[in-house]
């Protein structure tokens, strides 16, 4: 109980270390999310509305990659960025950029696969009407993205939830270096192993609150869309 | 976008010729070498039992289906070349997840840019002007279909196709849609509609095309079709017998 009380004190007094870790976590995850959204939304849309040989395999691959273990992603990015790896010359290993890259690799298949399903459903509904109105190409894609905006927002939030709570990949490529690459999840793992439960609990509480916020947003967006028949 | 056609000017897409149209669905031949020529302006109602191929014919005319075999020409144009001069209203209205007005603006972006007042007029014509800023999918079924019709008519089509567009609508909406369709026909738009509703066919049709088992069983002026049908299938259909 003492540890819990101390944890709340750290949060309420805006403890500098705690908020440094929190800020880095959010910065890394939001950056990864922005990059991933730029890649995954067009990819999901393209796979949903374009017919080409191997399309089904691509969708299968995306769905499989959704469940990729974070440590495997971490290992792959590590091999890529390590000094002897193909991108080792960039010197990115053990930096926030490496963590962003790992999170991008981790959440891109998730957002792409979810958005693919959303757009595919919309495409089935709209295709005859669009064909009748002569709406094709970029105009159709833009219309799908606009009309699926609320569903896509929940896909993106799902990606953020995954990124912010992830530990395996970022600890491998980030190294959990104090004041440089220490984020909430890696700090919780470290502080728990050190027996410093106060900071671990504070971070855990913040992480839980963030997760709660993201889920509340998802539900809020869904309800708003359903109420206006935009779902 | 089409230019506005003068009232009573015959549709530029006549005559409509369908030659040896074959179309299969799930390995079953639904249209088996259908031949049809529609050369009169006005309203043609396609009738026939379920599964006869009415909707498939309509969708083929609109280019939504590619026939296995056969040729369709509209005036001097192919289906693909005539697409911009056609509009279709489906049984289930599909509206975008936006406001009523934005649905029209999406269908006619040029008009929305150059003459937005026309969009309001289109909404007024279907009694939806006061709902312009509401989400389109919150409208009732009848209102949604009226909006679909307004959207289709925005392009001033030479050929308007309606696939059971008033099925399961309330009488007030049916009447409004019918009067709009009649008015459009009077302006020279060729109208072809699929309907199971004999009352509606009597109210609207200048000509009936009766389809049975994937073939045109009978094609005649509406008065003649309802008073003296020529084929046993049409007689049985009008008598309310179940045709398989």
Boltz contact constraints between the chains, C-beta under 6 A:
constraints:
  - contact:
      token1: [A, 128]
      token2: [B, 64]
      max_distance: 6.0
  - contact:
      token1: [A, 129]
      token2: [B, 94]
      max_distance: 6.0
  - contact:
      token1: [A, 131]
      token2: [B, 64]
      max_distance: 6.0
  - contact:
      token1: [A, 132]
      token2: [B, 88]
      max_distance: 6.0
  - contact:
      token1: [A, 133]
      token2: [B, 107]
      max_distance: 6.0
  - contact:
      token1: [A, 147]
      token2: [B, 96]
      max_distance: 6.0
  - contact:
      token1: [A, 147]
      token2: [B, 97]
      max_distance: 6.0
  - contact:
      token1: [A, 228]
      token2: [B, 135]
      max_distance: 6.0
  - contact:
      token1: [A, 229]
      token2: [B, 135]
      max_distance: 6.0
  - contact:
      token1: [A, 229]
      token2: [B, 137]
      max_distance: 6.0
  - contact:
      token1: [A, 229]
      token2: [B, 138]
      max_distance: 6.0
  - contact:
      token1: [A, 230]
      token2: [B, 97]
      max_distance: 6.0
